[in-house]
Amino acid sequence: MQRIPVIAGSALAAGAIMAGAFAPIASAATGDSAAAGQQAAKKTTKYYNTCTALNERYPHGVARAGATDRVTAGKRPVTGYIVNTNIYNHNKKLDYDNDGIACEQ
């Protein structure tokens, strides 16, 4: 923080005191909320061991952006899956046909 010489009793002095008094509080509050937001983002992404476990939370599977279901002849492609690249990347090992959709049903 930079010190500015001011004359006591002036309006500028009151402003300098107020700005100096609240600046550390404001920076601490924004720093804590940013750290809390990063921790919340890390906690929400979960690794699943099986498709059964993933399908409890995401019944039709999870896809990366731009994914299309790979189907065999005579079957309709799966729809209704959640598109979330972050969750898909954490559970990519559960995409057995490598079509960009993990645990599609």
VENVEN-V913565 format. One line per field, one symbol per residue. ss: DSSP state (H for helix, E for strand, - for the rest). phi: phi as a letter, one per 40 degrees, with the letter a starting at -180 (. if undefined). psi: psi as a letter, one per 30 degrees, with the letter a starting at -180 (. if undefined). A space follows every 50 residues. Layout:
ss=???
phi=???
psi=???
This chain:
ss=----------HHHHHHHHHHHHHHHHHHHHHHHHHHHHHHHHHH------ HHHHHHH----EE------------------EE-HHHHHH-HHH------ EE---
phi=.ccbcbccgccccccccccccccccccccccccccccccccccccbcbcb cccccccbdbgbbccgcbccbcdgbcccbgcccaccccccbdccccbfbg bcfcb
psi=kkkkklkkfleeeeeeeeeeefeeeeeeeeeeeeeeeeeeeeffjkkkfl eeeefeeieglkllkgkkkkllkflkkklflkjjeeeeefgffgifghgg jkhk.
